[in-house]
Every structure is written in C-alpha cells, then in structure tokens.
Amino acid sequence: MYRRNGVSAYRRYAETHARWHAETGVKTWTSQTLIGIVVGVGLVVLAIFLGEGVNGFKPFLNAEAVLIVMGGTFCALLVNYPIGQVFSIFKVLKKVLTSSGEDTSEIVTTFVNLPRKVEPRVS
C-alpha cells in the first residue's frame, strides 16, 4: 500500500473524511438512508416472492449459516476493537438515527456560485 511519511493512503483518507464530518456537522446517515435500505430489502424480498413464492425463502432460512456469519462477524469485531467500543455502536446508531438534519441550502448556494466566481461568463 502506498505510504507517505509512514501513513497509509487509506488512513489519510479516513482521517480527512472524519475531520470533514466533524467540521461540517454533516451526517452520513439520514432518514433517506434508512428508507433506501428498507425499500431495497423490500424489493429483494418481493422479487424472491414473485419468482418462487413462499418456497423461494427456504434457502435463506438456514439457522446454522446465520450463526456462522453473525458469530464470525462479532468475533472479528472483538479481535479488532475493545468490547466497550463494540457495544458503543448502539449509542452511535441512536444518535445518528434520531438527530435532526441540517439546513444545507447555504452550502448548495455556495457551490452553485463557485463557477461564476472562477469563470464570470458562466451563467
């Protein structure tokens, strides 16, 4: 991986991304995100149901596979992060999903006017 001053490109990107969110207060999750996830899952379920009926869900109802995937994911989290940080995700999710959005009209206006400042003939 490409490194500059001993720091990987991904780490620089992650730090820049986190700093931008902290400075601007822009959330990464919004109500539209939740609606998009629900609609996406709903469309997949509908497609399975329309294609195979109720029997189309049988391959997805495998308790052993669910335990392996969820257990493996949880154990991988515990290997990489302290247990307090792992369980703090519930506080973070609550804050992200319940906080109100910000008014972005000012920043949109700024970006719309930027080309006019750079190139005056653009209207």
KETOR-525447 format. One record per atom (N, C-alpha, C): x, z, y. Coordinates in pm, whole numbers, padded with zeros to 5 digits, always signed. Atoms other than C-alpha are relative to their C-alpha. Example, Ala and Ser with C-alpha at 12.3 -4.5 7.8 and 13.67 -1.06 7.14 Angstrom:
+00089+00000-00119
+01230+00780-00450
+00090+00000+00120
-00082-00006-00119
+01367+00714-00106
-00077+00073+00109
This chain:
+00084+00000-00118
+00000+00000+00000
+00089+00000+00124
-00074+00011-00125
+00117-00079+00349
+00005+00136+00071
-00017-00128-00070
+00259+00223+00533
+00076-00023+00129
-00071+00000-00125
+00365+00274+00891
+00023+00146+00037
-00038-00138-00030
+00551+00596+00980
-00048+00097-00108
+00039-00087+00111
+00466+00734+00636
-00149+00018-00017
+00145-00015+00009
+00089+00696+00687
-00058-00132-00050
+00057+00121+00057
-00113+00452+00479
-00102-00062+00096
+00095+00072-00085
-00333+00190+00641
-00140+00059-00016
+00133-00057+00022
-00643+00342+00481
-00014+00132+00074
+00008-00130-00068
-00562+00687+00618
-00014-00018+00151
+00012+00026-00142
-00512+00547+00969
-00142-00048+00033
+00136+00048-00021
-00845+00364+00937
-00099+00115-00007
+00092-00112+00016
-01025+00677+00814
+00008+00096+00119
-00014-00090-00114
-00882+00890+01094
-00057-00063+00127
+00055+00069-00117
-00970+00629+01358
-00151-00002-00006
+00145+00004+00020
-01321+00595+01215
-00061+00138+00028
+00051-00135-00022
-01375+00973+01212
+00010+00039+00147
-00017-00031-00142
-01237+01008+01566
-00105-00073+00084
+00099+00076-00073
-01469+00732+01690
-00138+00065-00012
+00130-00065+00019
-01773+00904+01537
-00006+00133+00075
-00001-00127-00071
-01668+01237+01685
-00012-00020+00151
+00001+00025-00144
-01613+01092+02033
-00132-00059+00048
+00123+00067-00044
-01925+00876+02046
-00125+00074-00042
+00118-00070+00050
-02158+01104+01852
-00092-00088-00081
+00082+00092+00077
-02287+00804+01658
-00002+00047-00145
+00015-00041+00139
-02423+00897+01318
+00017-00120-00092
-00008+00108+00096
-02357+00694+01008
-00129-00014-00080
+00129+00004+00069
-02694+00783+00853
-00110+00011+00103
+00116-00009-00086
-03022+00721+01028
-00124-00007-00088
+00123+00012+00078
-03385+00714+00922
-00011-00140-00059
+00003+00135+00054
-03346+00339+00879
+00085-00010-00127
-00084+00000+00119
-03069+00405+00627
-00079+00052-00118
+00080-00059+00107
-03299+00627+00422
-00112-00095-00041
+00107+00097+00031
-03583+00374+00447
+00058-00118-00078
-00064+00111+00070
-03344+00098+00339
+00033+00033-00144
-00031-00042+00137
-03233+00294+00033
-00128+00007-00083
+00127-00012+00073
-03593+00374-00066
-00060-00137-00029
+00055+00134+00021
-03708+00014-00017
+00084-00076-00103
-00087+00068+00096
-03405-00119-00208
-00024+00046-00142
+00027-00054+00135
-03462+00112-00505
-00140-00042-00044
+00137+00041+00033
-03835+00033-00489
-00007-00145-00045
+00000+00141+00040
-03767-00341-00508
+00063-00021-00137
-00062+00011+00132
-03537-00298-00808
-00098+00047-00107
+00098-00052+00095
-03800-00084-00985
-00113-00100-00018
+00107+00099+00008
-04069-00340-00902
+00043-00123-00080
-00049+00117+00074
-03854-00626-01034
+00008+00029-00150
-00006-00037+00142
-03793-00442-01363
-00140+00006-00058
+00137-00015+00048
-04161-00359-01394
-00069-00135-00016
+00063+00132+00009
-04276-00715-01321
+00061-00085-00111
-00067+00080+00103
-04021-00862-01562
-00029+00047-00141
+00012-00052+00136
-04062-00634-01863
-00113+00099-00018
+00103-00102+00011
-04343-00393-01785
+00065+00137-00015
-00049-00137+00016
-04304-00025-01869
+00118+00005-00097
-00110+00002+00098
-04075-00109-02164
+00133-00042+00062
-00124+00040-00068
-03820-00251-01917
+00082+00118+00047
-00071-00119-00046
-03730+00104-01816
+00070+00075-00112
-00060-00073+00113
-03628+00218-02166
+00153+00002+00003
-00147-00006-00004
-03261+00115-02128
+00055+00095+00108
-00045-00088-00108
-03242+00325-01810
-00026+00147-00029
+00036-00138+00034
-03384+00638-01974
+00088+00050-00113
-00098-00041+00099
-03072+00748-02158
+00066+00128+00051
-00048-00129-00048
-03000+01119-02113
+00151+00016-00017
-00144-00014+00023
-02652+01100-02263
+00081-00073+00106
-00072+00077-00101
-02543+00828-02021
-00008+00068+00137
+00016-00071-00127
-02684+01021-01725
+00093+00120+00005
-00089-00117+00004
-02494+01335-01831
+00146-00040+00013
-00139+00045-00008
-02171+01142-01876
+00034-00043+00143
-00027+00050-00135
-02197+00970-01536
-00001+00112+00102
+00012-00107-00099
-02315+01270-01335
+00105+00109-00024
-00102-00101+00031
-02085+01515-01515
+00140-00048+00037
-00130+00055-00035
-01787+01286-01473
+00021-00008+00150
-00009+00007-00145
-01861+01234-01106
+00024+00138+00059
-00015-00136-00050
-01897+01607-01046
+00139+00055-00031
-00135-00049+00036
-01574+01686-01234
+00108-00070+00083
-00096+00070-00084
-01388+01417-01038
+00001+00058+00141
+00007-00066-00131
-01511+01578-00715
+00075+00133-00002
-00065-00131+00009
-01390+01919-00831
+00151-00012-00014
-00144+00022+00014
-01049+01778-00922
+00061-00031+00136
-00056+00048-00126
-01005+01623-00577
-00028+00089+00121
+00039-00080-00115
-01176+01875-00346
-00027+00144-00040
+00034-00139+00028
-01217+02254-00323
-00152+00014-00019
+00141-00015+00034
-01550+02380-00459
-00087+00028+00124
+00075-00025-00123
-01659+02506-00116
-00030-00127+00076
+00019+00127-00069
-01612+02162+00031
-00100-00088-00076
+00093+00080+00080
-01802+02000-00258
-00144+00043+00029
+00136-00048-00020
-02107+02221-00208
-00043-00002+00147
+00039+00011-00141
-02096+02188+00171
-00069-00132+00029
+00067+00128-00019
-02233+01836+00122
-00149+00018+00029
+00142-00022-00022
-02584+01982+00119
-00027+00036+00147
+00014-00030-00142
-02536+02126+00469
+00019-00125+00084
-00027+00123-00074
-02394+01796+00590
-00120-00095-00011
+00115+00088+00018
-02683+01596+00441
-00120+00048+00081
+00111-00054-00078
-02937+01829+00602
+00018-00032+00148
-00027+00026-00142
-02771+01791+00942
-00015-00148+00032
+00005+00143-00025
-02739+01414+00914
-00144-00052-00005
+00134+00052+00017
-03094+01355+00795
-00102+00060+00095
+00098-00064-00087
-03266+01595+01036
+00033-00011+00149
-00033+00008-00142
-03078+01539+01363
-00061-00127+00061
+00061+00114-00066
-03232+01306+01618
+00107-00101+00042
-00092+00106-00037
-03075+00975+01709
+00029+00003+00149
-00039+00006-00140
-02909+00895+02038
-00051-00128+00064
+00039+00118-00076
-03009+00652+02310
+00123-00090+00014
-00114+00092-00001
-02778+00353+02266
-00015-00111+00102
+00023+00110-00094
-02918+00139+02547
+00116-00017+00098
-00111+00010-00095
-02627+00221+02779
+00119-00075-00061
-00114+00067+00062
-02359+00110+02533
-00034-00146-00030
+00040+00138+00022
-02559-00203+02446
+00013-00080+00130
-00012+00065-00130
-02579-00291+02816
+00146-00026+00035
-00143+00016-00026
-02204-00236+02848
+00057-00118-00077
-00052+00109+00082
-02130-00473+02559
-00058-00135+00043
+00060+00125-00047
-02372-00733+02694
+00070-00047+00127
-00063+00036-00127
-02199-00723+03035
+00150-00027-00012
-00144+00023+00015
-01842-00736+02899
+00040-00147+00013
-00041+00140-00016
-01829-01116+02864
-00009-00047+00144
+00014+00040-00141
-01945-01151+03225
+00119+00045+00082
-00117-00049-00072
-01652-00942+03342
+00125-00080-00035
-00117+00074+00047
-01400-01137+03135
-00008-00145+00046
+00021+00141-00031
-01544-01484+03194
-00120-00010+00093
+00110-00004-00095
-01754-01494+03513
-00102-00112-00013
+00095+00111+00007
-01914-01832+03437
-00100+00014-00116
+00093-00024+00110
-02085-01696+03121
-00122+00070+00055
+00121-00064-00053
-02446-01616+03200
-00090+00050-00110
